[in-house]
Amino acid sequence: MDDHLFGYVVAFIIGVFAGLSSGTLLLTPWRRAFMLHGRVSMTQILSMRLRGNPVNLILDAHLALVQSGAKSSIAQVETKYVATLPRIETADELMRLVGQDLEAASTEH
């Protein structure tokens, strides 16, 4: 087999595996958010992953807030997570803190 052809085949196989794994890392959280009416884009999910933030924890808190009727964005939840590092360990803790912020903001207006 030609060395160049072998290199292309290896690169293709690596690309397929990388594409499948990134698809799983992006599509699974996005699909979950979509099904529960959480407004989250794949770009936001990718950005959280690149920043090293725990996507599932942040997404769980955001979706719980959405399901409870709170008007929150994924950006608000992520910002609160980063601001309170390393205290946050569960989605419930994060949801409670964001909920408190939203209540405080609504009473100010």
Stockholm file with secondary structure:
# STOCKHOLM 1.0

chainA/1-109         MDDHLFGYVVAFIIGVFAGLSSGTLLLTPWRRAFMLHGRVSMTQILSMRLRGNPVNLILDAHLALVQSGAKSSIAQVETKYVATLPRIETADELMRLVGQDLEAASTEH
#=GR chainA/1-109 SS CCHHHHHHHHHHHHHHHHHHHHHHHHHHHHHHHHHTTCCCCHHHHHHHHHHTCCHHHHHHHHHHHHHTTCCCCHHHHHHHHHHTTTTCCSHHHHHHHHHHHHHHHHHHC
#=GC SS_cons         CCHHHHHHHHHHHHHHHHHHHHHHHHHHHHHHHHHTTCCCCHHHHHHHHHHTCCHHHHHHHHHHHHHTTCCCCHHHHHHHHHHTTTTCCSHHHHHHHHHHHHHHHHHHC
//
